[in-house]
Amino acid sequence: MSKQTIILPDEWVAKISRLSIATSSKLRGQHKGGNRSQRFGSSLDFSDFREYTLGDDVRQVDWNVYARTEKYFIKRFLDEQEMRVHVLLDATRSMGEEKKWRFARQIASAIGLMVLNRDDRLSFSYVGETQALPFRRKGATYRKHFLQIVSSLEEASGKGSFAREGIKALPKDSTVLFIITDGLEPIAEWQQFFKRLPRFAGDIRCIQIVTENELRPSYTGDVRLIDAETNRDVNVSVSNRVLAGYEKTKEMHEAEFDALANRFGIRKIQLVVEDGLQNAIFHKLLKSHWVQ
């Protein structure tokens, strides 16, 4: 793949390398990473001393302290554990508008780079027309490989429902789960999806990608609308009454979507494509303490 097709420009890769994923969820696994757990272990970062008790490893006795106090103390070190982050991307047809699909892949790429830069474990999957090869890697060595994978997803052309199919694409051992979608499936399907997510991660976040035209349609007159998911078409004469009806339906869907997320402990944020990547990462995600 040529360098020009990579979804994130080089200057953005450098900007993102200064950020990391923020979470208060309990870290999983025994592998060394860039995150501090709440327990003590064997990293190189000193915490404090504790008086020696029977059964402690004598190799941890600090003999300098013994020479001064004639008491046995052992050193305690902060344990470092890896964060395991999964990114699930909606690649169904409703995400297929060019600028919307590009923006969604840029957000997925940015999150993935933050994880890999911190020597944590990243996994990635998507729901689309074809199945992705499993990606599960750790460390900055795999940044380019990950960018190539996301960049190679040239079309969002999945015919199924993201909310129905997404659960099949998830690992069961994530610290943080990111879901990137436009959230347009029926609320009943989202309810079934959301209620099953807590078994997969302790910290679940939904990033809803929308465009200005979806928020405030600019259509006028007689238009032919095609459902991106089903290919069914309908002729509509766009009037103020029709636009008002659309606005009411959209607001109801958003309110129910947000209520479901709150009900199941899922944090949700909405990103508008036209606001740009700078605003999304350094305003929305940073100020919401999703990244640090």
VEXBA-495036 format. One record per residue: x, y, z of N, C-alpha, C in turn; residue in three letters. Coordinates in steps of 0.05 Angstrom, whole numbers, plus 32768, in hexadecimal, padded with zeros to 4 digits. Example, Ala and Ser with C-alpha at 12.3 -4.5 7.8 and 13.67 -1.06 7.14 Angstrom:
REM VEXBA-495036
81087F8E809C80F67FA6809C81087FBE809CALA81017FD3808E81117FEB808F81028001809DSER
REM end
This chain:
REM VEXBA-495036
80117FE88000800080008000801280198000MET800A802C7FEF801B80447FED801680568005SER80298067800B8028807880228010808B8020LYS8009809480077FF480A780037FD9809D800CGLN7FD58083800E7FBB807880147FB680758032THR7FCB807A80427FC88077805F7FB3808C8069ILE7FA18083807A7F8A809380827F9280AC8093ILE7FA880AA80A17FB180C180B27FCB80CD80A7LEU7FCC80E780A37FE580F3809A7FFB80F080AFPRO801480F380A7802B80EF80B98029810380D0ASP8021811C80CB8020812F80E1800C812880F6GLU7FF7811A80EE7FE3811181027FED80F98112TRP7FFD80E88106800980D28115801B80DD812BVAL802980F38125803B80FF8139802A810C8150ALA80148119814980038126815D7FF781118170LYS7FED80FC81647FDF80E781747FF280D88186ILE800C80D7817F801F80C8818F802280D481ABSER801980ED81AF801C80F981CA800480F381DCARG7FF080E581D17FD880DF81E07FD680C181E7LEU7FC580BB81FB7FC0809F82027FA3809D820BSER7F998084820D7F7E807F82167F7C80818234ILE7F698090823D7F648093825A7F4E80818263ALA7F53807282797F3F806082837F43805B82A1THR7F2D805882B07F2F805082CC7F27803382CFSER7F22802582B97F1B800982BA7F337FF882C3SER7F2D7FE282D17F427FD182DA7F517FC582C3LYS7F6C7FC782C37F7C7FBC82AE7F7D7F9E82AFLEU7F7F7F9182987F7F7F7482977F9A7F6A828EARG7F9E7F5082947FB57F43828A7FCD7F46829CGLY7FE27F3582977FFA7F3682A780127F408297GLN800D7F49827E80237F52826D802A7F6F8273HIS80437F768271804D7F90827680427FA48261LYS80397FBB826B80307FCF825880377FEB8263GLY80297FFF82598030801A8261801C80268275GLY800D801582837FF8801E82957FFD801282B1ASN7FF7802382C57FFB801A82E17FE1800D82EBARG7FE47FF682F67FCD7FE983037FCC7FF28320SER7FB87FE8832F7FB57FF0834A7FC27FDC835DGLN7FD17FCA83537FDE7FB783647FFD7FBA8361ARG800C7FAB837280287FAD837180347F958362PHE804B7F9A835580577F85834580757F888343GLY807F7F84832B809D7F83832880A77F968312SER809A7FAD830F80A57FC082FC80BD7FCE8308SER80C87FE182F980E07FEF830380D880088312LEU80BE800E831580B58026832380B080208341ASP80C2802C835280C08027836E80A78034837BPHE809A8026838D80838030839B808A803783B8SER8090802383C98096802883E580A3800F83F1ASP80A8800F840B80B27FF98419809C7FEB842APHE80A07FD1842F808E7FC38441809F7FB08452ARG80987FAD846B80A87F9C847D80A67F7F8473GLU80BC7F71847480BE7F56846B80AC7F44847CTYR809D7F32846F808E7F1D847E80947F028472THR80907EED848280967ED2847A80887ECB8460LEU80977EC1844D808C7EBA843380947ECE841DGLY809D7EE6842480A67EF9841080BF7EF08403ASP80C47EF883EB80DC7EF283DC80F47F0183E8ASP81077EF283F2811E7EFE83FF812F7F0F83EBVAL812B7F0A83D1813A7F1A83BE81307F3783BDARG81197F3C83C8810E7F5783C881157F6783E2GLN81247F5A83F4812D7F68840C81417F7E8404VAL813D7F96840F814F7FAC840B81647FAB8421ASP817D7FA3841A81927F9F842E819D7FBA8438TRP819B7FCE842881A37FE9843181927FF38448ASN81787FEE844581667FF6845B816C7FE58474VAL81717FCB847081787FB9848781917FC38495TYR81A57FCD848581BE7FD6849281B87FEE84A3ALA81A47FFE849D819F801684AC818C801184C4ARG817A7FFE84C081657FFA84D481667FE084E3THR81767FCD84D781767FB184E1815B7FA484E1GLU814A7FAD84CE81307FA184C9812E7F9A84ACLYS811F7F8584A6811C7F7C848A81047F8A847DTYR810A7F98846780F57FA4845780F87F9B843APHE80E27F99842C80E37F93840F80D97FAB8400ILE80E27FAE83E780D97FC383D680BF7FBA83C7LYS80AE7FCD83C480967FC883B480977FDA839BARG808F7FCE8385808F7FDC836B80737FDC835FPHE806E7FF1835080557FF3834280537FDF832CLEU803D7FD2832A80397FBE8315802E7FCC82FCASP803A7FC582E580317FD082CC80237FBA82BCGLU800A7FC082B47FFB7FAD82A47FF27FBA828AGLN7FED7FAA82767FE57FB5825C7FC87FBB825CGLU7FC17FD0824D7FA57FD682477F9E7FC7822DMET7F877FBB822C7F7E7FAD82147F667FBC8208ARG7F6B7FC881F17F567FD981E57F4D7FCC81CBVAL7F337FCB81C87F277FC181AF7F187FD781A1HIS7F1C7FDA81877F0E7FEE81767EFC7FDE8163VAL7EE27FE381657ECE7FD681537EC27FEC8141LEU7EC67FE881277EBE7FFD81147EA67FF48104LEU7E93800581017E7B800180F17E82800680D3ASP7E817FF080C37E877FF380A77E6F7FEB8096ALA7E577FF080A17E3F7FEB80917E398002807FTHR7E257FFF806E7E21801280587E1A802E8062ARG7E0E803180797E06804C80827E1F805D8088SER7E368050808B7E4F805E80907E5D80658076MET7E51805E805F7E60805E80467E6580798039GLY7E58808F80427E5E80A980367E7C80AE803AGLU7E8980B780247EA680B980237EB380C7803BGLU7EA980E080407EB680EF80567EB080E38071LYS7E9980D780747E9180CB808D7EA280B28093LYS7EA580A2807E7EB5808980817ED2808F8086TRP7EDD80A380787EF980AB807D7EFD80B58099ARG7EEB80C580A37EED80D080BE7EEB80B980D3PHE7ED980A680CF7ED6809080E27EF0808080E3ALA7EFD807B80CC7F16806C80CB7F2D807C80D8ARG7F2C809680D57F4080A780E27F3E80A58100GLN7F2680A6810A7F2280A481277F2B80898131ILE7F24807381237F2D8058812A7F4C8057812AALA7F58806381157F75806281137F828071812ASER7F77808881317F82809981467F81808A8161ALA7F6B807D81677F69806E81807F7D80578180ILE7F7F8049816A7F92803381697FAE803B816DGLY7FB6805281627FD2805C81657FD780638182LEU7FC4806F818F7FC7807681AC7FCD805D81BCMET7FBF804781B67FC3802E81C57FDE802281BFVAL7FE5802081A67FFF8013819F8017802481A8LEU8014803E81A8802B804F81B18031804B81CEASN801E804281DE8022803E81FB802A80218201ARG8030801181ED80387FF581F180217FE581FDASP80087FED81F77FF17FDE82007FE77FCD81E8ASP7FD47FBC81EE7FCA7FA981DA7FB27FB381CCARG7FB37FB381B17F9C7FBD81A17F917FA68190LEU7F767FA481907F697F93817D7F547FA3816ESER7F4E7F9A81567F3D7FAA81447F2C7F978133PHE7F137F9E81307F017F8F811F7EEC7FA28113SER7EDE7F9980FF7EC97FAA80F37EB37F9880E9TYR7E9C7FA480E67E847F9680DB7E7F7FA280C0VAL7E847F9180AB7E817F9B80907E7B7F84807DGLY7E7F7F8880647E797F7380507E8B7F5C8051GLU7EA57F6080577EB87F4B805A7EC37F4A8076THR7ECE7F33807E7ED97F3080987EF67F388099GLN7EFE7F4780AD7F1A7F5080B07F2A7F3A80BCALA7F447F3880B47F567F2780C27F5A7F3180DELEU7F5C7F2080F27F5F7F29810D7F777F3B8111PRO7F747F52811E7F8B7F6381257F8C7F648143PHE7FA27F5B814E7FA67F5B816B7FC47F5D8170ARG7FCD7F7681757FEA7F7B81777FF07F8E818EARG80097F8E819580127F9F81AB802B7FAE81A4LYS802C7FC881A980457FD781A680467FE8818DGLY80577FFC818E805A8010817980638004815FALA80707FED815F80797FDF814780637FDB8133THR804A7FD8813D80347FD0812C80237FE88123TYR802C80008128801C80188121801780198102ARG802C801680F38029801880D68017800280CBLYS801A7FEA80D6800A7FD380CE7FEC7FD980D3HIS7FE67FE480EB7FCB7FEA80F27FBF7FFF80DFPHE7FCF801480DA7FC5802980C87FC0801E80ACLEU7FD0800C80A37FCB800080897FB17FF08088GLN7FAC7FE2809E7F937FD2809F7F7B7FE4809DILE7F7A7FF980AE7F63800B80AE7F61801A8094VAL7F77802280897F778031806F7F6D801F8058SER7F728005805A7F6A7FF380447F4C7FEE8043SER7F3D7FF680587F207FF380587F15800A8047LEU7F148006802D7F0D801B801B7EF08022801AGLU7EDE800F80207EC28015801F7EB3800A8037GLU7E9F8018803F7E8D800E80547E7480038045ALA7E747FE980417E607FDD802F7E527FC5803CSER7E547FC280567E467FAC80647E287FAE8061GLY7E1B7F97805C7DFE7F9780577DEE7F918071LYS7DFB7F8680857DED7F7F809D7DEA7F9680B0GLY7DDF7F9080C87DDC7FA480DD7DF47FA380EFSER7E007FBA80F37E177FBB81057E0F7FB48121PHE7DF87FBD812B7DF07FB781467DEB7F99814AALA7DE17F8B81357DDC7F6E81387DF67F5E8135ARG7E087F6781247E207F57811E7E387F5E812FGLU7E387F75813B7E507F7F81497E5A7F6D815FGLY7E487F60816D7E507F5081847E617F38817CILE7E5F7F2F81637E6E7F18815A7E8B7F1F8154LYS7E917F3981537EAC7F42814B7EBC7F4B8163ALA7EB37F45817C7EC07F5081947ED07F3A81A3LEU7EE87F4181AD7EF67F3081BF7EEA7F3381DBPRO7EF17F2181ED7EE47F2282087EF77F2C821ELYS7F0D7F3782177F217F3E822C7F2B7F5A8229ASP7F1A7F6D82227F227F89821E7F217F998238SER7F347FAB823B7F327FBF82507F1F7FD58247THR7F237FDF822F7F127FF582237F087FEC8208VAL7EEF7FF082037EE37FE981E97ED8800381DCLEU7EE2800981C47ED8802081B57EC78016819EPHE7EAF8021819C7E9C801A81877E9980338176ILE7E9F8031815C7E9D8048814A7E8780438136ILE7E72805281377E5A804D81277E4B80678122THR7E37806681107E25807D810E7E0C807A811FASP7E08806281297DF1805D813B7DD6805E812EGLY7DD4805781157DBB805B81077DA880428107LEU7DB2802C81117DA0801481127D8980198126GLU7D74800981247D5D800C81367D6580098153PRO7D57801881647D5D801881817D5B7FFC818DILE7D487FEC81847D457FD1818F7D5E7FC0818AALA7D6B7FC481737D847FB6816E7D9B7FC0817FGLU7D9C7FDA81847DB17FE581957DAD7FDB81B2TRP7D957FD881BB7D907FCE81D67D9B7FB281D9GLN7D977FA081C67DA17F8581C87DBF7F8581C7GLN7DCB7F9781B77DE87F9981B57DF57FA481CFPHE7DEA7FBA81D87DF67FC781EF7DF57FB68208PHE7DDF7FA8820C7DDC7F9982257DEF7F828227LYS7DFB7F7A82117E0E7F6482117E2B7F6D8213ARG7E307F8782107E4B7F91820F7E5A7F908229LEU7E4E7F9482417E5E7F9482597E6E7F7B825EPRO7E677F6482537E777F4C82567E917F4D8247ARG7E947F6082347EAB7F6182237EC07F76822DPHE7EB87F89823D7ECB7F9E82467EBE7FAD825DALA7ED07FB8826E7EC67FC782857EC27FE4827EGLY7ECF7FEE82697ECD800A82607EC5800A8243ASP7EAB8011823E7EA0801082237E9A802C821AILE7EA3803382017E9E804E81F77E94804C81DAARG7E7F805B81D57E73805C81BB7E78807781AECYS7E85807781977E8A809081887E7780908170ILE7E6580A381717E5180A5815B7E5B80BA8147GLN7E5D80B1812E7E6780C281187E4E80CC8108ILE7E4B80E681067E3580F180F77E3F810780E4VAL7E30810E80D07E36812480BE7E22813B80C3THR7E2A815380BA7E18816A80BC7DFE816580ADGLU7E00815780967DE8815280867DD5813F8094ASN7DE0812D80A57DCE811C80B47DC1812B80CBGLU7DD0813E80D67DC5814E80EC7DB0816280E2LEU7DB7816F80CC7DA6818480C17DA5818180A3ARG7D93817180987D92816C807B7D8D8185806CPRO7D9B818680557D9A819E80447D898199802BSER7D7B8183802A7D6B817C80127D53818F8010TYR7D4C81957FF67D3481A57FF17D27819A7FD8THR7D0D819E7FD67CFE81957FBE7CFA81777FBDGLY7CF6816D7FA47CF181517FA07D0B81427F9EASP7D0F812E7FAF7D28811F7FB07D2281017FB1VAL7D3480F17FA87D3280D47FAA7D4780CA7FBEARG7D3E80BF7FD47D5080B67FE97D5380987FE8LEU7D6C808F7FEC7D7280737FEB7D7D806A8006ILE7D71805680127D7B804B802B7D95803D8027ASP7DAA804780347DC5803C802F7DC7801F8038ALA7DB78017804C7DB97FFB80567DA97FE88045GLU7D927FF0803B7D807FDD802D7D7E7FE2800FTHR7D877FF980067D8580017FEA7D6980087FE1ASN7D5680087FF47D3B80107FED7D3A802E7FE9ARG7D2A80377FD67D2880547FD07D0C805E7FD5ASP7D0B80787FD97CF180857FDD7CF280A17FD2VAL7CDD80AA7FC57CDC80C57FBB7CCF80D77FD0ASN7CDD80ED7FD67CD380FF7FEB7CD3811C7FE1VAL7CBE812A7FE87CBD81467FE37CC481557FFDSER7CDC815F7FFE7CE7816A80177CDA8185801DVAL7CCC818680337CBF819F803C7CC781A48059SER7CBE81BB80637CC481C1807F7CB781AC8092ASN7CA081A2808A7C93818D809A7CA38173809AARG7CAD816C80837CBD815380817CD781568091VAL7CE4816E808F7CFD8172809E7CF7817280BCLEU7CE1817D80C47CDA817E80E17CD5816180EBALA7CC8815180DA7CC4813580E17CDE812680E4GLY7CF0812B80D17D0B811E80D37D19812680EDTYR7D18814080F37D26814A810B7D1A813D8124GLU7D00813A81257CF4812E813D7CFC8110813FLYS7CFC810281297D0480E681297D2180E38131THR7D3280F481267D4E80F3812D7D5380F8814ALYS7D46810C81557D4A811381727D4080FC8184GLU7D2A80EF817C7D2080D9818C7D3480C2818BMET7D3F80BC81747D5280A681717D6B80AC8182HIS7D7580C581817D8D80CC81907D8880CA81AEGLU7D7080D381B77D6A80D281D37D6980B681DDALA7D5C80A481CD7D5A808881D57D76807A81D4GLU7D86808281C07DA1807681BE7DB2807E81D6PHE7DB1809881DD7DC080A181F57DB68094820EASP7D9C809182117D91808582297D9A8068822CALA7D9B805982157DA4803D82167DC2803C821ELEU7DD2804E82137DEE804E821A7DF280538238ALA7DE3806682437DE5806C82607DDB80548271ASN7DC6804782677DBB803082767DCF801A827AARG7DDF801582657DF27FFF82667E0F8008826CPHE7E12802082767E2C8029827F7E3F802F8268GLY7E35803682517E46803B82397E4880598235ILE7E61806382347E66807F822F7E6480848211ARG7E56809A820A7E5180A081EE7E5880BD81E7LYS7E6480C081D07E6A80DB81C77E6380DD81A9ILE7E5A80F481A07E5480F881847E68810A8177GLN7E73810281617E87811181527E7B81188137LEU7E7D813281307E72813B81167E8A813D8102VAL7E86813080EB7E9C812E80D87EA7814980D0VAL7E95815C80CB7E9E817680C17EAD818680D6GLU7EAC817E80F07EBB818C81047ED981868103ASP7EDF817080F67EFC816980F17F0881588106GLY7F1F814C80FF7F2E813A81107F3A81498128LEU7F44816181247F50817181397F3B81758150GLN7F23817D81497F0E8182815C7F068168816AASN7F058153815B7EFC813981667F0F812F817CALA7F29813081767F3C812481897F448138819FILE7F4B815081977F56816381AB7F41817481B9PHE7F28817281B17F13818081BF7F00816B81CBHIS7EF3815C81BA7EDE814981C47EEA813381D5LYS7EFD812381CA7F07810B81D97F19811481F0LEU7F29812881ED7F3C813082027F2C813D8219LEU7F19814F82137F0B815C82287EF6814A8236LYS7EEF813482297EDE812182357EED810C8245SER7F08810F82467F1A80FE82557F1A80E1824AHIS7F1480DE82307F1680C482237F3380BF821CTRP7F4280D482177F5F80D282117F6D80E68223VAL7F8780E282267F9680F482377FB280F9822CGLN
REM end
